[in-house]
Amino acid sequence: YSEDFSFDDGTNNLLSCFIPSQNTFIAVVYRPPNSSASSFKSLLDLLQCKLEELTKDSRSPDIYILGDFNLPSIDWGLCRVNPGSTCTNPESTAHLLDFMDRNFLTQVVNK
């Protein structure tokens, strides 16, 4: 048994699934380079609501969020914008870093 939901606003895409037997939440996100900050924030807000719903009864699922965010100016080691980089999406970058911080998430792959 799994609970899933998706989001597609014509720009950003999200597909997610919660697997109760494994207590695991998996989401796949695509944010194209031309995505507006408000559109991306809507996706993250929906994802945040889902995560809060999953943790309201004190369960702490393993969370995996995969995808292509097209935010190359992030220094994943420091979880901030690379000093000296030209950040073309500062609002989207801030939204993602805030979301990660709020949910205690870290970047695993940094290639």
KEFIGU-263727 format. One record per residue (C-alpha): z, x, y; residue number from 1; residue in three letters. Coordinates in Angstrom, 3 decimals. Example, Ala and Ser with C-alpha at 12.3 -4.5 7.8 and 13.67 -1.06 7.14 Angstrom:
[r [7.800; 12.300; -4.500]; 1; ALA]
[r [7.140; 13.670; -1.060]; 2; SER]
REM end
This chain:
[r [0.000; 0.000; 0.000]; 1; TYR]
[r [-0.817; 1.310; 3.465]; 2; SER]
[r [-0.748; 0.029; 7.008]; 3; GLU]
[r [-3.686; 1.046; 9.163]; 4; ASP]
[r [-5.091; 0.398; 12.606]; 5; PHE]
[r [-7.928; 1.639; 14.739]; 6; SER]
[r [-8.923; 1.925; 18.380]; 7; PHE]
[r [-12.425; 2.167; 19.837]; 8; ASP]
[r [-13.006; 1.570; 23.517]; 9; ASP]
[r [-16.614; 2.739; 23.395]; 10; GLY]
[r [-15.524; 6.272; 24.310]; 11; THR]
[r [-12.387; 7.323; 22.437]; 12; ASN]
[r [-11.799; 6.628; 18.760]; 13; ASN]
[r [-8.678; 6.469; 16.639]; 14; LEU]
[r [-8.181; 5.640; 12.996]; 15; LEU]
[r [-4.716; 5.786; 11.493]; 16; SER]
[r [-2.818; 4.961; 8.360]; 17; CYS]
[r [0.834; 4.814; 7.364]; 18; PHE]
[r [1.550; 5.426; 3.693]; 19; ILE]
[r [5.014; 4.005; 2.950]; 20; PRO]
[r [5.372; 5.560; -0.508]; 21; SER]
[r [4.932; 9.002; 1.084]; 22; GLN]
[r [6.604; 8.104; 4.407]; 23; ASN]
[r [3.582; 9.670; 6.092]; 24; THR]
[r [1.578; 8.675; 9.151]; 25; PHE]
[r [-1.918; 10.101; 9.586]; 26; ILE]
[r [-4.157; 9.594; 12.616]; 27; ALA]
[r [-7.633; 10.903; 13.352]; 28; VAL]
[r [-8.684; 11.021; 17.005]; 29; VAL]
[r [-11.955; 11.768; 18.762]; 30; TYR]
[r [-11.916; 12.249; 22.531]; 31; ARG]
[r [-15.377; 13.135; 23.830]; 32; PRO]
[r [-15.661; 15.643; 26.687]; 33; PRO]
[r [-16.692; 12.916; 29.154]; 34; ASN]
[r [-13.750; 10.609; 28.394]; 35; SER]
[r [-11.802; 9.308; 31.376]; 36; SER]
[r [-8.098; 10.088; 31.631]; 37; ALA]
[r [-7.235; 6.379; 31.738]; 38; SER]
[r [-9.187; 5.656; 28.564]; 39; SER]
[r [-7.537; 8.555; 26.733]; 40; PHE]
[r [-4.105; 7.474; 27.982]; 41; LYS]
[r [-4.739; 3.984; 26.560]; 42; SER]
[r [-5.361; 5.545; 23.165]; 43; LEU]
[r [-2.211; 7.671; 23.384]; 44; LEU]
[r [-0.163; 4.678; 24.558]; 45; ASP]
[r [-1.305; 2.666; 21.537]; 46; LEU]
[r [-0.505; 5.575; 19.265]; 47; LEU]
[r [2.931; 5.900; 20.883]; 48; GLN]
[r [3.669; 2.211; 20.279]; 49; CYS]
[r [2.735; 2.603; 16.620]; 50; LYS]
[r [4.975; 5.652; 16.235]; 51; LEU]
[r [7.887; 3.830; 17.899]; 52; GLU]
[r [7.338; 0.873; 15.586]; 53; GLU]
[r [7.454; 3.184; 12.554]; 54; LEU]
[r [10.686; 4.856; 13.676]; 55; THR]
[r [12.597; 1.802; 14.947]; 56; LYS]
[r [14.435; 1.420; 11.632]; 57; ASP]
[r [15.534; 5.082; 11.684]; 58; SER]
[r [12.923; 6.328; 9.264]; 59; ARG]
[r [11.325; 9.587; 10.293]; 60; SER]
[r [7.850; 9.778; 8.829]; 61; PRO]
[r [5.849; 12.954; 8.544]; 62; ASP]
[r [3.236; 12.714; 11.302]; 63; ILE]
[r [-0.219; 14.264; 11.147]; 64; TYR]
[r [-2.604; 13.788; 14.055]; 65; ILE]
[r [-5.995; 15.341; 13.487]; 66; LEU]
[r [-9.189; 15.374; 15.451]; 67; GLY]
[r [-11.218; 16.732; 18.294]; 68; ASP]
[r [-9.594; 16.311; 21.690]; 69; PHE]
[r [-12.114; 18.439; 23.612]; 70; ASN]
[r [-9.413; 19.962; 25.803]; 71; LEU]
[r [-10.167; 23.690; 25.512]; 72; PRO]
[r [-7.982; 24.806; 28.416]; 73; SER]
[r [-4.732; 24.272; 26.467]; 74; ILE]
[r [-2.849; 27.357; 25.336]; 75; ASP]
[r [-1.436; 25.968; 22.091]; 76; TRP]
[r [1.012; 28.832; 21.679]; 77; GLY]
[r [2.706; 27.923; 24.959]; 78; LEU]
[r [1.759; 24.211; 25.006]; 79; CYS]
[r [0.422; 24.383; 28.547]; 80; ARG]
[r [-2.830; 24.973; 30.407]; 81; VAL]
[r [-4.106; 28.529; 30.100]; 82; ASN]
[r [-3.341; 30.414; 33.313]; 83; PRO]
[r [-6.585; 31.183; 35.102]; 84; GLY]
[r [-8.643; 28.716; 33.076]; 85; SER]
[r [-10.709; 26.056; 34.727]; 86; THR]
[r [-9.163; 22.832; 33.501]; 87; CYS]
[r [-11.853; 20.175; 33.782]; 88; THR]
[r [-9.572; 17.402; 32.486]; 89; ASN]
[r [-6.112; 18.037; 33.967]; 90; PRO]
[r [-4.895; 14.441; 33.599]; 91; GLU]
[r [-6.017; 14.135; 29.967]; 92; SER]
[r [-4.518; 17.535; 29.227]; 93; THR]
[r [-1.194; 16.463; 30.768]; 94; ALA]
[r [-1.248; 13.162; 28.837]; 95; HIS]
[r [-1.760; 14.965; 25.517]; 96; LEU]
[r [0.883; 17.622; 26.188]; 97; LEU]
[r [3.383; 14.945; 27.269]; 98; ASP]
[r [2.620; 12.895; 24.144]; 99; PHE]
[r [3.130; 15.941; 21.926]; 100; MET]
[r [6.375; 16.856; 23.652]; 101; ASP]
[r [7.742; 13.286; 23.467]; 102; ARG]
[r [7.083; 13.178; 19.713]; 103; ASN]
[r [8.112; 16.743; 18.856]; 104; PHE]
[r [4.592; 17.603; 17.681]; 105; LEU]
[r [3.093; 21.070; 17.435]; 106; THR]
[r [-0.409; 22.413; 17.034]; 107; GLN]
[r [-0.913; 23.832; 13.555]; 108; VAL]
[r [-4.527; 25.029; 13.610]; 109; VAL]
[r [-5.429; 27.133; 16.630]; 110; ASN]
[r [-8.971; 28.303; 15.937]; 111; LYS]
REM end
